[in-house]
Amino acid sequence: MEKEPKVEQPNLGEQRLYASMRDNNATNVVIPGTKKSYKIYWICNGAVDKLSRLLIRKSDSDEKDGENDSPLEAIINDSKLASKVSAIYILNGYWKIKFKYWFLWRWFYYVRQYNYDQLMPILEEGKKKLQLGQFLIVTTLLTGAKATAMNMRMEEVERILQERATVQQEETEKPASGS
């Protein structure tokens, strides 16, 4: 028998994290070497969608070039992409991204010419504020609910169950005959 997991009360740090998520508290991030600071809030769905499309588009173009970098390596290797992701984290809202994104990432890349070290605090804080765990759990749960998933016919299910029963029966008979 398996032991039931012991449920404990959340510690003070976990309670603060939950309150921060609930209240959508901002974290001020200062760009090193400048006096400019930006507020990073918990990442909303519109920003996650934009970020996903951006990283998929980048990885598609990298594969065409013959490189197979992960999205994280793509951010590190491409300062333009780092500027775009930083702009998404700062704007963090469908309408803000829709109207201000094109200007902000160009401001970071062409005008201010921020390097990786200057954008790294924004990228790190944005990653912390991304609720990735819940996103992955929901994606996993919904994988089986797709209309395009292949379904087995009844004959296939019966054949697989018959094979499992046969294997289990053979395994139980082997130790008895070997003794």
N, C-alpha and C positions, 0 to 999 in steps of 0.2 A: 504494500500500500504506500502511496505517496503521502508525504506530510503536507498538510495545507500550509500555504505561505503565511508567515506571521505578518500581520498588518500593524504598522506602527504609525504614530502621528507624525506628520511632516515636521522637519526641523525648521528653525527660524529662517534659514536661507531659502528653503523651498517655499515657505509662506511668503517671503518678500518677492520671490520670482513670480509666484502666482498673482500677487497683488499688482505687480508691475504689468503683467500680461493683461489682467482684467481692466486696469485703468489706462492702458496704452501709454505708459510713462515713456518719455523720451530720454535718450542718453546723449549728452553733448560730446562730440568728437572734434578735437582740434587737429587741424592739418599741420604736421610738423614743419617748421621753418616759416610759418605764416602766423598771423593773428586770427585767421578765419576759423570759425567753428560752425559745425552743422549739427542739427538734431536728427537722431535716428530713432524712429518709432518702430514698434512691432510691425513686421512686413505683412501687408494685406494681400488679398488674392489677386488683385489687378497687377500688383508689382511682381508677384510670383509668376503669373502668366507671361508678362513681358520678359522677365529674366529667363524663363524656360525657353521662350521663342528665340531669344538672343543667343543662348548657349547652344541650342540645337542648330541654329543657322551657322554659328561659328564652327561647330564640330563637323557639320556637313561640308563646309568649305575647306576645312583642314584635311578631311579624308580625300577630297578631290585633288589636293596638293600632294598627297602621299604621306601625310603625317597623321598619326593616330593618337592625339593628345586627349587626355580627359578634360572635362570642362574646367577643373581647377587649374590644370597646367596651362590651359588656354588663357585663363585670366592672368596668370603670372607671366606668360610669354608675350602678351599683346597689351601694350599700354593703352591702346584705343579701347579695347574691350574693358580694361580696368576702369577707364573713365566712364564708359557707358553703364557698367554695373554700379559704380558709385553714384551716378545720377539717378538710377532706379531706386537705390536704397534711400537716398535723400528725399526724393519726391514722394515715393511710396503712396500712390493713390492713382486710380484710373484716370481721373480728369487732369490731375497735375502732370502725370506722365504724358498724357495725350497732348497737352499744350506747351509744356515747358521742357520736356526731355530732349528734344532736338537741339535746343539752345544750350542747356546745361552741360551735356557731355562735350559739346564742341568748346564751350568756355573752359572746361577742365583741360581738354586735350590740346587745343590750338592756342588759346589766349594765355591761360595760366601755366600751361605745360607742366602739369604735375607729374612727378615720376612715381615709381612703384612704392617707394618708401613713404611718400606723402599720402598716397591713396590707401595704403595698407590698413591704417586704423579704421577707415570707413568700411572697407571690405570685411574686416574681422568683426566689427560690431554688427554689421548687417547680417552676417552669417549667424551670429548669436541670436539675433532677433527674428530669425526665420524659424517658424514652427515646423521643422522638417519631420519630426517624429510622428505627429498626427497625420501629416500629409501622406507619409509612407504607409501607415496603418490603413487609412481610408482607401488608398490605391490598391493595397493588397486585398482588402475585403471586397472591393468592387470588381476585381479581376474576373471572378467567376460569373458575374452578372452581365457579361457582354453578350449581345445578341449574335456576334460573329464567332463565338467560341464553338469549337466542334463538340458535338454531343455524340455519345456512344449509342449504338443500337442495342436493343435488348439482348440480341444473340451475343454481342461482344461482352456485355456485362456478365451474362451467365457463364461464358467461357472463362473469363478472368477469375470469377468466383470459384469455378470448378477447379482451375489450376491451383489456386491458393489452398483450397481444401485438400487437394491431393498432396501438395508439398508439405502441409502441416501434418497430414496423416503419415507420410513417409518419415518425417523427422521424429515423430513419437514412436514409431516402430523400430528405428535403428538402435537406440540404446538398449531396448529390451532384448533384441536378438544378439547384440554384441556381448552381453554379460554372461 
